Amino acid sequence: MARNTRQLVARAALGTVAAGSIALAHATLIERNAFTVRNITVPILPPGTPALRILHLSDLHMTPRQHLKQAWLAELANLEPDLVINTGDNLSHTRAVPSVVQSLDRLLARPGAYVFGSNDYFGPRLKNPLKYFRTNHKRIYGDPLPWQDLRAAFNERGWLDATHTRRELEINGIRIAIAGVDDPHINRDRYKTISGRPDPRAQLRIGLAHSPEPRVLDRFASDGYDLVLAGHTHGGQLCLPAIGALVTNCGIDRSRVKGLSRWGSHMRLHVSAGIGTSPYAPARFFCRPEASLLTLVAAPQHTEPRSGSEPVSQSDATVR
């Protein structure tokens, strides 16, 4: 009987190891390169306003040799968005700026706006993964990255730097007010530089931040912004079936780790699950890398719910 028990334990241990190895191989070799586009319809515009298509990119974490990712990013221009929003963490290597700019070349010809994240300023470092379960752990920064070169390239092509400034543009006859803050995750945000209500003539008011920290989201909501776009969370990156994300790596709750949600009575929050990963944690599990195509349409002419379910449709599509 004891021998049978030992055999059963040994088989169970081998099965666990085998299952773990398969999961690790899937997360590192398959899913982290299974790029997809999340399509979301958001009824948020004033009645009678034409639809507006926003492509939300975040967390590219680019290195020079990631040719598969670069080719997929280049194909996103085929979506023909009206506006491109980039919420930071584009770089993971000191020589990655040309790769980012070349990958986004056709998208840079379209109207766009951006803010940066910590991994535009500082390179990634090897970390103890348990630190992500502690929101107040000590930050250790990597080597400086050439964010000035990336900013110059984006600006030269016409994208608007929304960091600590207000911007306005008109697309499809829609007047849009955009404002953003530097990365709240490393306390670079200075909301007072953009505080106050945006232009009342704007038909759409968008706030940008890399990390969706509640203190910043509350300020955007209080000032009357309609939509805030953020990234940083990687959608949890390593998720479990029926449970979802284990951590958000910021102050929001796990239910908002990716996709669209309502913040307060009026404002929507969209958090991108991101496109890349740190080179030191090149894995995704039940959390595909993604870009998001938000189709903003006129809101129905009735009182919207103040909380609970969000009246949007979401689907995933693969860009080929």
C-alpha positions as CSV (number, residue, x, y, z in Angstrom):
1,M,0.0,0.0,0.0
2,A,2.8,2.4,0.9
3,R,4.5,1.6,-2.4
4,N,1.3,2.4,-4.4
5,T,0.9,5.6,-2.5
6,R,4.5,6.6,-3.4
7,Q,3.8,5.8,-7.0
8,L,0.7,7.9,-7.0
9,V,2.5,10.8,-5.5
10,A,5.3,10.5,-7.9
11,R,2.9,10.4,-10.9
12,A,1.1,13.5,-9.6
13,A,4.3,15.4,-9.2
14,L,5.4,14.4,-12.7
15,G,2.0,15.5,-14.0
16,T,2.3,18.8,-12.3
17,V,5.7,19.4,-13.7
18,A,4.6,18.5,-17.2
19,A,1.6,20.7,-17.0
20,G,3.7,23.6,-15.7
21,S,6.2,23.1,-18.5
22,I,3.5,23.1,-21.1
23,A,1.9,26.3,-19.6
24,L,5.3,28.0,-19.5
25,A,6.1,27.1,-23.1
26,H,2.7,28.4,-24.2
27,A,3.1,31.6,-22.3
28,T,6.6,32.4,-23.5
29,L,6.6,31.0,-27.1
30,I,3.0,31.3,-28.3
31,E,0.8,33.6,-26.3
32,R,3.2,36.5,-26.0
33,N,3.3,36.7,-29.8
34,A,-0.4,36.1,-30.4
35,F,-1.1,39.7,-31.1
36,T,-4.7,40.8,-31.4
37,V,-7.0,43.8,-31.8
38,R,-9.7,44.4,-29.3
39,N,-12.7,46.1,-30.9
40,I,-14.8,48.2,-28.6
41,T,-17.9,50.4,-29.4
42,V,-18.3,53.2,-26.9
43,P,-21.6,55.3,-27.0
44,I,-20.1,58.6,-25.7
45,L,-20.4,61.3,-28.3
46,P,-23.1,64.0,-28.4
47,P,-26.3,63.1,-30.4
48,G,-25.8,63.7,-34.1
49,T,-22.0,63.4,-33.9
50,P,-20.3,61.1,-36.5
51,A,-18.4,58.1,-35.3
52,L,-14.7,58.4,-34.3
53,R,-12.2,55.5,-34.5
54,I,-9.4,55.7,-31.9
55,L,-6.5,53.2,-32.0
56,H,-5.1,52.9,-28.5
57,L,-1.5,51.6,-28.3
58,S,0.5,51.0,-25.1
59,D,3.4,49.1,-23.6
60,L,5.3,48.2,-26.8
61,H,8.4,47.5,-24.7
62,M,10.3,47.3,-28.0
63,T,13.8,45.8,-28.5
64,P,15.5,45.9,-31.9
65,R,15.2,42.2,-32.8
66,Q,11.4,41.8,-32.2
67,H,10.7,41.6,-35.9
68,L,7.3,39.7,-35.5
69,K,6.0,42.5,-33.2
70,Q,7.3,45.2,-35.6
71,A,5.6,43.6,-38.6
72,W,2.3,43.3,-36.7
73,L,2.5,46.9,-35.6
74,A,3.1,48.1,-39.1
75,E,-0.1,46.3,-40.3
76,L,-2.2,48.2,-37.8
77,A,-2.3,51.2,-40.2
78,N,-4.7,49.1,-42.3
79,L,-7.3,49.8,-39.7
80,E,-7.3,53.4,-40.8
81,P,-8.0,55.0,-37.4
82,D,-9.1,58.6,-37.2
83,L,-6.8,59.2,-34.2
84,V,-4.0,57.3,-32.6
85,I,-3.3,57.4,-28.9
86,N,-0.1,56.1,-27.4
87,T,0.1,55.8,-23.6
88,G,3.8,55.0,-23.2
89,D,6.4,52.3,-22.3
90,N,7.5,52.1,-25.9
91,L,11.1,51.2,-25.2
92,S,13.0,48.3,-23.6
93,H,16.4,48.9,-25.2
94,T,18.7,51.8,-25.8
95,R,18.7,51.2,-29.6
96,A,14.9,50.6,-29.9
97,V,13.8,54.1,-31.1
98,P,14.3,53.3,-34.8
99,S,12.3,50.1,-34.5
100,V,9.4,51.9,-32.8
101,V,9.4,54.7,-35.4
102,Q,9.7,52.4,-38.4
103,S,6.9,50.1,-37.0
104,L,4.6,53.0,-36.5
105,D,5.6,54.8,-39.7
106,R,2.2,54.9,-41.4
107,L,0.3,55.5,-38.2
108,L,2.5,58.5,-37.6
109,A,1.0,60.0,-40.7
110,R,-2.4,60.1,-38.9
111,P,-3.4,62.4,-36.1
112,G,-2.0,61.2,-32.8
113,A,-1.2,62.1,-29.2
114,Y,0.9,60.5,-26.6
115,V,2.3,60.5,-23.1
116,F,5.3,58.5,-21.9
117,G,5.8,55.8,-19.2
118,S,8.6,54.8,-16.9
119,N,10.0,52.4,-19.6
120,D,10.5,55.3,-22.0
121,Y,12.8,57.0,-19.5
122,F,14.5,54.0,-17.8
123,G,15.4,50.5,-19.1
124,P,13.9,47.4,-17.5
125,R,15.6,45.5,-14.8
126,L,15.4,42.0,-13.4
127,K,12.9,42.1,-10.5
128,N,11.5,39.7,-7.9
129,P,8.0,39.0,-9.2
130,L,6.6,39.0,-5.7
131,K,7.2,42.7,-5.6
132,Y,4.2,43.3,-7.9
133,F,2.0,42.2,-5.0
134,R,3.2,45.1,-2.9
135,T,2.1,48.5,-4.3
136,N,4.6,50.4,-2.2
137,H,7.8,48.5,-3.0
138,K,11.0,50.3,-3.6
139,R,11.5,51.4,-7.2
140,I,14.8,50.5,-8.8
141,Y,15.4,52.3,-12.1
142,G,17.4,50.9,-15.0
143,D,19.7,52.7,-17.4
144,P,18.5,55.9,-19.0
145,L,16.7,55.4,-22.4
146,P,16.7,57.9,-25.3
147,W,13.2,59.2,-24.7
148,Q,14.2,62.6,-26.1
149,D,14.9,61.0,-29.5
150,L,11.5,59.2,-29.5
151,R,9.7,62.4,-28.5
152,A,11.5,64.3,-31.3
153,A,10.5,61.7,-33.8
154,F,6.8,61.7,-32.7
155,N,6.7,65.5,-32.7
156,E,8.3,65.8,-36.1
157,R,5.7,63.5,-37.6
158,G,2.9,65.6,-36.1
159,W,1.8,63.6,-33.0
160,L,0.9,65.8,-30.1
161,D,2.8,65.5,-26.8
162,A,0.1,65.8,-24.2
163,T,2.4,65.6,-21.2
164,H,1.3,68.3,-18.7
165,T,-0.4,70.3,-21.4
166,R,-3.7,70.8,-23.0
167,R,-4.2,70.1,-26.7
168,E,-7.0,70.6,-29.1
169,L,-7.7,69.2,-32.6
170,E,-10.6,68.7,-34.9
171,I,-11.3,65.4,-36.7
172,N,-14.3,64.6,-38.8
173,G,-15.9,67.8,-37.6
174,I,-15.5,66.7,-34.0
175,R,-13.7,69.2,-31.7
176,I,-11.5,67.2,-29.3
177,A,-9.8,68.4,-26.1
178,I,-6.8,66.3,-24.9
179,A,-4.7,66.6,-21.8
180,G,-2.3,64.3,-20.1
181,V,0.1,63.8,-17.3
182,D,3.5,62.2,-17.0
183,D,3.7,58.7,-15.5
184,P,1.9,58.6,-12.1
185,H,3.5,55.2,-11.4
186,I,6.8,56.9,-10.7
187,N,5.3,60.1,-9.3
188,R,6.1,62.2,-12.3
189,D,2.5,63.4,-12.7
190,R,1.8,67.1,-12.1
191,Y,-2.0,67.4,-12.6
192,K,-2.1,71.0,-11.5
193,T,-0.5,71.9,-14.8
194,I,-3.7,70.9,-16.6
195,S,-6.3,71.3,-13.8
196,G,-9.6,72.8,-14.5
197,R,-12.4,72.0,-16.9
198,P,-11.5,71.6,-20.6
199,D,-12.8,73.8,-23.4
200,P,-16.6,73.7,-23.1
201,R,-16.8,73.9,-26.9
202,A,-15.2,70.5,-27.2
203,Q,-17.5,67.6,-28.1
204,L,-15.1,65.1,-26.7
205,R,-12.7,65.5,-23.8
206,I,-9.9,62.9,-23.4
207,G,-7.4,62.4,-20.6
208,L,-4.1,60.5,-20.9
209,A,-1.9,58.8,-18.4
210,H,0.4,55.8,-18.5
211,S,-0.5,54.3,-15.2
212,P,-4.2,54.5,-14.2
213,E,-3.7,55.7,-10.7
214,P,-7.0,56.5,-8.8
215,R,-5.7,59.9,-7.6
216,V,-5.3,61.0,-11.2
217,L,-8.5,59.4,-12.5
218,D,-10.4,61.2,-9.8
219,R,-9.0,64.6,-11.0
220,F,-9.9,63.9,-14.6
221,A,-13.4,62.9,-13.6
222,S,-13.9,65.9,-11.4
223,D,-12.8,68.2,-14.3
224,G,-15.4,66.7,-16.6
225,Y,-13.4,64.5,-19.0
226,D,-15.4,61.9,-20.9
227,L,-12.7,59.3,-21.5
228,V,-9.3,58.5,-20.0
229,L,-6.9,56.2,-21.8
230,A,-4.1,54.4,-19.9
231,G,-1.9,51.3,-20.0
232,H,0.8,50.0,-17.7
233,T,-1.1,47.0,-16.3
234,H,-0.3,44.6,-19.1
235,G,-3.8,43.3,-18.4
236,G,-2.3,41.4,-15.5
237,Q,0.0,39.6,-17.9
238,L,-0.2,36.3,-16.1
239,C,-3.9,35.5,-15.5
240,L,-5.9,32.5,-14.4
241,P,-9.1,31.0,-15.9
242,A,-12.2,32.2,-14.0
243,I,-10.0,34.4,-11.8
244,G,-8.4,36.8,-14.2
245,A,-5.5,39.0,-13.3
246,L,-3.8,38.4,-10.0
247,V,-2.3,42.0,-9.8
248,T,-2.7,45.3,-11.5
249,N,0.7,46.8,-10.5
250,C,-1.1,50.1,-9.7
251,G,-3.9,51.4,-7.5
252,I,-7.0,50.3,-9.5
253,D,-8.8,47.1,-8.7
254,R,-8.4,43.9,-10.7
255,S,-11.8,44.2,-12.4
256,R,-10.5,47.3,-14.3
257,V,-7.1,45.7,-15.3
258,K,-8.0,45.9,-19.0
259,G,-10.8,47.1,-21.2
260,L,-13.5,49.6,-20.6
261,S,-15.1,50.5,-17.3
262,R,-16.9,53.5,-15.8
263,W,-15.1,55.8,-13.3
264,G,-17.6,57.8,-11.4
265,S,-21.0,58.8,-12.8
266,H,-19.8,60.1,-16.2
267,M,-16.2,59.2,-17.2
268,R,-15.1,56.1,-19.0
269,L,-11.7,54.5,-18.4
270,H,-10.0,52.4,-21.0
271,V,-7.0,50.4,-19.9
272,S,-4.9,48.7,-22.6
273,A,-3.5,45.2,-21.9
274,G,-0.5,46.3,-23.9
275,I,1.5,44.8,-26.7
276,G,4.8,43.8,-25.1
277,T,6.5,42.6,-21.9
278,S,9.7,43.2,-20.1
279,P,12.6,41.3,-21.6
280,Y,13.0,39.8,-18.1
281,A,9.5,38.4,-18.0
282,P,8.7,37.5,-21.6
283,A,5.4,35.6,-20.9
284,R,1.7,36.1,-21.1
285,F,-0.9,33.7,-19.9
286,F,-4.7,34.1,-20.6
287,C,-3.8,37.7,-21.5
288,R,-3.0,38.1,-25.2
289,P,-0.9,41.2,-26.3
290,E,-3.3,43.7,-27.9
291,A,-4.0,47.0,-29.4
292,S,-7.5,48.5,-29.0
293,L,-9.7,50.0,-31.6
294,L,-12.3,52.2,-29.9
295,T,-15.2,53.2,-32.1
296,L,-16.9,56.2,-30.4
297,V,-20.5,56.7,-31.4
298,A,-23.3,59.0,-30.3
299,A,-24.7,58.2,-26.8
300,P,-28.4,57.2,-26.7
301,Q,-30.7,60.0,-25.7
302,H,-31.8,58.6,-22.3
303,T,-30.4,58.6,-18.8
304,E,-27.3,56.4,-18.5
305,P,-26.7,54.1,-15.6
306,R,-24.5,55.6,-12.9
307,S,-22.8,52.3,-12.1
308,G,-22.8,48.7,-13.0
309,S,-22.6,47.2,-16.4
310,E,-21.1,49.3,-19.2
311,P,-23.2,49.7,-22.4
312,V,-20.4,48.8,-24.9
313,S,-19.7,45.9,-27.2
314,Q,-16.2,44.3,-27.2
315,S,-14.7,41.7,-29.4
316,D,-11.2,40.6,-30.4
317,A,-9.9,40.4,-34.0
318,T,-6.6,39.4,-35.5
319,V,-5.0,41.8,-37.9
320,R,-3.5,40.0,-40.9
